[in-house]
Amino acid sequence: KLQDDEDIFLTLNTCALSQEVTLRDLLSHRTGTKDDSPTLTLGGDVDTRDIFASRSRHLLQQQPFRSKYQYSNSGYTLAGYVAEKLCQTSSHCTNILGNTWEEGMNAIFNMEAVQMESTVVAQEILKNTTYFDAITARSTLVDWQGNQHPNSLDVISRSKAMEPSYGVVSNSKDMARWIEFILNPSIASVLKFDQDGIPCTGCRKVFSKGPGSSPTDTEVVYALGIRTGMYRDYRKWVHSGSFGGYNSYLYMLPDMKIGVFVAVNGGGDTYAAMRKIIYYAFDTMLELSPALPLNNSAIDDLEEGSFRKIQPSPIFSENPIEDKPVFYQPKSLEPEFGKLLGSFFHPLLGEMKISIENRRSCQNNHLYELYESLYVQIGA
């Protein structure tokens, strides 16, 4: 058993800071090292965790040790490596969790208390691409020149070594089971995020300005993979993630034993939209009045107004939803672009502006038009 504050130097024998660094430091982004993990693994050579750990000694020290929150996926990769190496020293551990981080995670997913039956690590998808190609929900959009959107199966696992920092592929049903597991009193009572972390400088800190405004939503401390703060007057645990065109958001209110998970395809602008969905879900469960956006659009033409106002699907449905991914792969979207451009209002997300953005490439001092893509600004 590795103690919480035990030195991990004998396990790694690589990092210059390892005589002081603890697992809590790695899992709380407080080593102060630069997050330059891709350069340690994506150089075209051996993509293994032992090589990653050996090279981690060369990471640039950007902040004094334990002085400031400094996001680094490298820390989580190293923590996964430590767990893997420690488990290999115990036959009892390997009997339960196997010999690798991937085997250990799969064992956890299948625990009776967790039962995340559809959740896998990224390597499993690459080993069984035929099977997962039919069930993995991902973007298969093709632009007007026939170029596939980068969310292919290969994108799901860019680096085997770095999987402990990103390589879990799940769905909403399994994440609901994970929320239930984490918020179980026997688990939640031993999670001391506020005590184990470091002030989350630069994290979200929004305070309500009164009725009708966005609710208070703060993130004050980061610890063990969780940012802690307040949603309205309730304690909040939250984490977000993005990789290869996928974004996800997990909010939990531990004292109320409720949580919300949202996952989408898209860029960084989707986080604001996802928060609005989460706020609406929380306020509905808490029997509060959700803060909905106002439609300030002044449109005299009724036909144009009807075109601009998007009617959302019902948020709640009494009919069961078929649990299958929906794929949409037209040969060309270009002729349809003109119908989609403009400003729209959604009763939950607010105003959305849709425009065309030209993607360009610079070669030999000349600009080349590659293709046009739709750009959506939500909450404009």
Secondary structure, DSSP 8 states (H G I E B T S, - for coil): ---TT---HHHH---TTTTT--HHHHHTT-S-B---THHHH-SSS---HHHHHHHGGGS-B-S-TTTS----HHHHHHHHHHHHHHHTT-HHHHHHH-SSHHHHHHHHHTSTTT--TT-EEHHHHHHTHHHHHHH------B-TT--B-S-SHHHH-S-STTGGGT-EE--HHHHHHHHHHHTSHHHHTT--HHHHSEE-TTS-EE---STTS---EEEEEEETTEEEEEETTEEEEEEEEEETTEEEEEEEETTTTEEEEEEEES-TTHHHHHHHHHHHHHHHHTT--------------HHHHHHHB-----SS-SS-----------S--GGGHHHH-EEEEETTTEEEEEEEEEEEEEETTEEEEEEEEEEEEET-
